[in-house]
């Protein structure tokens, strides 16, 4: 992981320099746009990328793509990997490899409105991160604490984020 850590170290340093010279450089804006198609599918544009979203037949879809909660798990997993890499570099912790798995329990009673006392989203998500390398358990525990404190998608899950919705009818 030497090549990537050198690159990551450069990104960390360049970002710190950019923010130090102008604090507004710390603010990033991300955008997405969706267009519905078929029964419950959609095409999502994320910058120059396009992803498809669908549901399994039990939820009205054709199972042609991952569903929204599977994309959430993908977002959480990939953000964990990125954050582990950044914080390993920042803390000087050697990591040979990182892998992660996630699973979440969803009770569809909430989504379908059959029981308003049931959350529409996951009731629980379980992450398993596997890190290999030459460091002690204590160093990897330090890394996990830093990742838990700084992973943006984990933060979105653990803390309420204001969402303002505008409905346009046209």
VENUR-V435849 format. One record per pair of residues at least 4 apart in sequence whose C-alpha atoms are under 8 Angstrom apart, sorted by the first residue. I is the first residue (numbers start at 1). J is the second residue. Records with the same first field share a line. If there is no record, write none. Layout:
# VENUR-V435849
I = J ; J
This chain:
# VENUR-V435849
1 = 5 ; 95 ; 96 ; 97
2 = 6
3 = 7
4 = 8
5 = 9 ; 85 ; 86 ; 89
6 = 10
7 = 11
8 = 12 ; 85 ; 86 ; 89
9 = 13 ; 86 ; 89 ; 90
10 = 14
11 = 15
12 = 16 ; 86 ; 90
13 = 17
14 = 18
15 = 19
16 = 20
17 = 21
18 = 22 ; 23 ; 25
19 = 23 ; 24 ; 25 ; 26
31 = 46 ; 47
32 = 44 ; 45 ; 46 ; 47
33 = 44 ; 45 ; 46
34 = 42 ; 43 ; 44 ; 45
35 = 42 ; 43 ; 44
36 = 40 ; 41 ; 42 ; 43
37 = 41 ; 42 ; 43
38 = 42
39 = 60 ; 61
40 = 54 ; 55 ; 60 ; 61
41 = 52 ; 53 ; 54 ; 55 ; 61
42 = 52 ; 53 ; 54
43 = 50 ; 51 ; 52 ; 53
44 = 50 ; 51 ; 52 ; 53
45 = 49 ; 50 ; 51
46 = 50 ; 51
52 = 65 ; 66
53 = 64 ; 65 ; 66 ; 67 ; 68
54 = 61 ; 62 ; 63 ; 64 ; 65 ; 66 ; 67 ; 68
55 = 59 ; 60 ; 61 ; 62 ; 63 ; 64 ; 65 ; 66 ; 67 ; 68
56 = 60 ; 61 ; 62 ; 63 ; 64 ; 67
57 = 61 ; 62 ; 63
66 = 70 ; 71
67 = 71
68 = 72
69 = 73
70 = 74
71 = 75
72 = 76
73 = 77 ; 102 ; 103 ; 104
74 = 78
75 = 79 ; 153
76 = 80 ; 153 ; 154
77 = 81 ; 100 ; 101 ; 102
78 = 82
79 = 83 ; 151 ; 152 ; 153 ; 154
80 = 84 ; 100 ; 147 ; 151 ; 153 ; 154
81 = 85 ; 98 ; 99 ; 100
82 = 86
83 = 87 ; 147 ; 150 ; 151
84 = 88 ; 98 ; 143 ; 144 ; 147
85 = 89 ; 95
86 = 90
87 = 91 ; 143 ; 146 ; 147
88 = 92 ; 93 ; 94 ; 95 ; 143
89 = 93 ; 94
91 = 143
93 = 135 ; 139 ; 140 ; 143
94 = 133 ; 134 ; 135
95 = 131 ; 132 ; 133 ; 134 ; 135
96 = 131 ; 132 ; 133 ; 134
97 = 130 ; 131 ; 132 ; 133
98 = 129 ; 130 ; 131 ; 132
99 = 129 ; 130 ; 131
100 = 127 ; 128 ; 129 ; 130
101 = 127 ; 128 ; 129
102 = 125 ; 126 ; 127 ; 128
103 = 125 ; 126 ; 127
104 = 122 ; 123 ; 124 ; 125 ; 126
105 = 122 ; 123 ; 124 ; 125
106 = 120 ; 121 ; 122 ; 123 ; 124
107 = 111 ; 118 ; 119 ; 120 ; 121 ; 122 ; 123
108 = 112 ; 120
109 = 113 ; 114 ; 115 ; 116 ; 118 ; 120
110 = 114 ; 115 ; 116 ; 117 ; 118 ; 119 ; 120 ; 121
111 = 119 ; 120 ; 121
119 = 123
131 = 140
135 = 139 ; 140
136 = 140
137 = 141
138 = 142
139 = 143
140 = 144
141 = 145
142 = 146
143 = 147
144 = 148
145 = 149
146 = 150
147 = 151
148 = 154
149 = 155
150 = 155
151 = 155
152 = 156
153 = 157
154 = 158
155 = 159
156 = 160 ; 161
